Amino acid sequence: MAAAVGAYLLHACICMFGQRTVYYGRVISIYLPLLCLVAAATVAQWPIRFRRVAIVALLALSLATMSQFAVRYARVVYPAEFLNATLITM
């Protein structure tokens, strides 16, 4: 775990001081499991009352962002050629 945190901090420092690295999906996906593990380990050390509040807040935030995505995704229209080429039926 310490090596993963060290690698993350090294990459972050190179990005900050070198100003040449960009964060995009492929780069962020490398660090996502590490961030989840660190967040889970941090929350596990909190008292039970605060953990429950954190869980409720995360669930509410997840539902809010998923509903916003669903509303925006419902408005996406694909061209008929794409739908026919991929054999997607409506």
CNS distance restraints for C-alpha pairs under 8 A (distance, minus, plus):
assign (resid   1 and name CA) (resid   5 and name CA) 6.26 0.50 0.50
assign (resid   2 and name CA) (resid   6 and name CA) 6.01 0.50 0.50
assign (resid   3 and name CA) (resid   7 and name CA) 6.09 0.50 0.50
assign (resid   4 and name CA) (resid   8 and name CA) 6.14 0.50 0.50
assign (resid   4 and name CA) (resid  34 and name CA) 7.21 0.50 0.50
assign (resid   5 and name CA) (resid   9 and name CA) 6.12 0.50 0.50
assign (resid   5 and name CA) (resid  34 and name CA) 7.68 0.50 0.50
assign (resid   6 and name CA) (resid  10 and name CA) 6.03 0.50 0.50
assign (resid   7 and name CA) (resid  11 and name CA) 6.16 0.50 0.50
assign (resid   8 and name CA) (resid  12 and name CA) 6.14 0.50 0.50
assign (resid   8 and name CA) (resid  31 and name CA) 7.23 0.50 0.50
assign (resid   9 and name CA) (resid  13 and name CA) 6.05 0.50 0.50
assign (resid  10 and name CA) (resid  14 and name CA) 6.17 0.50 0.50
assign (resid  11 and name CA) (resid  15 and name CA) 6.17 0.50 0.50
assign (resid  12 and name CA) (resid  16 and name CA) 6.10 0.50 0.50
assign (resid  13 and name CA) (resid  17 and name CA) 5.96 0.50 0.50
assign (resid  13 and name CA) (resid  18 and name CA) 7.85 0.50 0.50
assign (resid  14 and name CA) (resid  18 and name CA) 5.27 0.50 0.50
assign (resid  14 and name CA) (resid  19 and name CA) 7.46 0.50 0.50
assign (resid  14 and name CA) (resid  21 and name CA) 7.76 0.50 0.50
assign (resid  15 and name CA) (resid  19 and name CA) 5.23 0.50 0.50
assign (resid  15 and name CA) (resid  20 and name CA) 6.26 0.50 0.50
assign (resid  15 and name CA) (resid  21 and name CA) 5.11 0.50 0.50
assign (resid  15 and name CA) (resid  22 and name CA) 7.42 0.50 0.50
assign (resid  23 and name CA) (resid  27 and name CA) 5.90 0.50 0.50
assign (resid  23 and name CA) (resid  28 and name CA) 6.25 0.50 0.50
assign (resid  24 and name CA) (resid  28 and name CA) 5.99 0.50 0.50
assign (resid  25 and name CA) (resid  29 and name CA) 5.98 0.50 0.50
assign (resid  26 and name CA) (resid  30 and name CA) 6.99 0.50 0.50
assign (resid  27 and name CA) (resid  31 and name CA) 7.40 0.50 0.50
assign (resid  28 and name CA) (resid  32 and name CA) 6.30 0.50 0.50
assign (resid  29 and name CA) (resid  33 and name CA) 7.72 0.50 0.50
assign (resid  31 and name CA) (resid  35 and name CA) 6.18 0.50 0.50
assign (resid  32 and name CA) (resid  36 and name CA) 6.17 0.50 0.50
assign (resid  33 and name CA) (resid  37 and name CA) 6.18 0.50 0.50
assign (resid  34 and name CA) (resid  38 and name CA) 6.13 0.50 0.50
assign (resid  35 and name CA) (resid  39 and name CA) 6.01 0.50 0.50
assign (resid  36 and name CA) (resid  40 and name CA) 6.04 0.50 0.50
assign (resid  37 and name CA) (resid  41 and name CA) 6.07 0.50 0.50
assign (resid  38 and name CA) (resid  42 and name CA) 6.10 0.50 0.50
assign (resid  39 and name CA) (resid  43 and name CA) 6.13 0.50 0.50
assign (resid  40 and name CA) (resid  44 and name CA) 5.99 0.50 0.50
assign (resid  41 and name CA) (resid  45 and name CA) 6.68 0.50 0.50
assign (resid  42 and name CA) (resid  46 and name CA) 7.08 0.50 0.50
assign (resid  43 and name CA) (resid  51 and name CA) 6.35 0.50 0.50
assign (resid  44 and name CA) (resid  51 and name CA) 7.39 0.50 0.50
assign (resid  46 and name CA) (resid  50 and name CA) 6.27 0.50 0.50
assign (resid  46 and name CA) (resid  51 and name CA) 6.14 0.50 0.50
assign (resid  47 and name CA) (resid  51 and name CA) 6.36 0.50 0.50
assign (resid  48 and name CA) (resid  52 and name CA) 6.28 0.50 0.50
assign (resid  49 and name CA) (resid  53 and name CA) 6.55 0.50 0.50
assign (resid  50 and name CA) (resid  54 and name CA) 6.13 0.50 0.50
assign (resid  51 and name CA) (resid  55 and name CA) 6.13 0.50 0.50
assign (resid  52 and name CA) (resid  56 and name CA) 6.23 0.50 0.50
assign (resid  53 and name CA) (resid  57 and name CA) 6.10 0.50 0.50
assign (resid  54 and name CA) (resid  58 and name CA) 6.07 0.50 0.50
assign (resid  55 and name CA) (resid  59 and name CA) 6.12 0.50 0.50
assign (resid  56 and name CA) (resid  60 and name CA) 6.15 0.50 0.50
assign (resid  57 and name CA) (resid  61 and name CA) 6.10 0.50 0.50
assign (resid  58 and name CA) (resid  62 and name CA) 5.98 0.50 0.50
assign (resid  59 and name CA) (resid  63 and name CA) 6.16 0.50 0.50
assign (resid  60 and name CA) (resid  64 and name CA) 6.15 0.50 0.50
assign (resid  61 and name CA) (resid  65 and name CA) 6.20 0.50 0.50
assign (resid  62 and name CA) (resid  66 and name CA) 6.00 0.50 0.50
assign (resid  63 and name CA) (resid  67 and name CA) 6.02 0.50 0.50
assign (resid  64 and name CA) (resid  68 and name CA) 6.27 0.50 0.50
assign (resid  65 and name CA) (resid  69 and name CA) 6.20 0.50 0.50
assign (resid  66 and name CA) (resid  70 and name CA) 6.12 0.50 0.50
assign (resid  67 and name CA) (resid  71 and name CA) 6.22 0.50 0.50
assign (resid  68 and name CA) (resid  72 and name CA) 6.35 0.50 0.50
assign (resid  69 and name CA) (resid  73 and name CA) 5.87 0.50 0.50
assign (resid  70 and name CA) (resid  74 and name CA) 6.04 0.50 0.50
assign (resid  71 and name CA) (resid  75 and name CA) 7.04 0.50 0.50
assign (resid  72 and name CA) (resid  76 and name CA) 7.15 0.50 0.50
assign (resid  78 and name CA) (resid  82 and name CA) 6.76 0.50 0.50
assign (resid  78 and name CA) (resid  83 and name CA) 6.87 0.50 0.50
assign (resid  79 and name CA) (resid  83 and name CA) 6.56 0.50 0.50
assign (resid  80 and name CA) (resid  84 and name CA) 6.07 0.50 0.50
assign (resid  81 and name CA) (resid  85 and name CA) 5.99 0.50 0.50
assign (resid  82 and name CA) (resid  86 and name CA) 6.16 0.50 0.50
assign (resid  83 and name CA) (resid  87 and name CA) 5.96 0.50 0.50
assign (resid  83 and name CA) (resid  88 and name CA) 5.05 0.50 0.50
assign (resid  83 and name CA) (resid  89 and name CA) 7.07 0.50 0.50
assign (resid  84 and name CA) (resid  88 and name CA) 6.28 0.50 0.50
assign (resid  84 and name CA) (resid  89 and name CA) 7.77 0.50 0.50
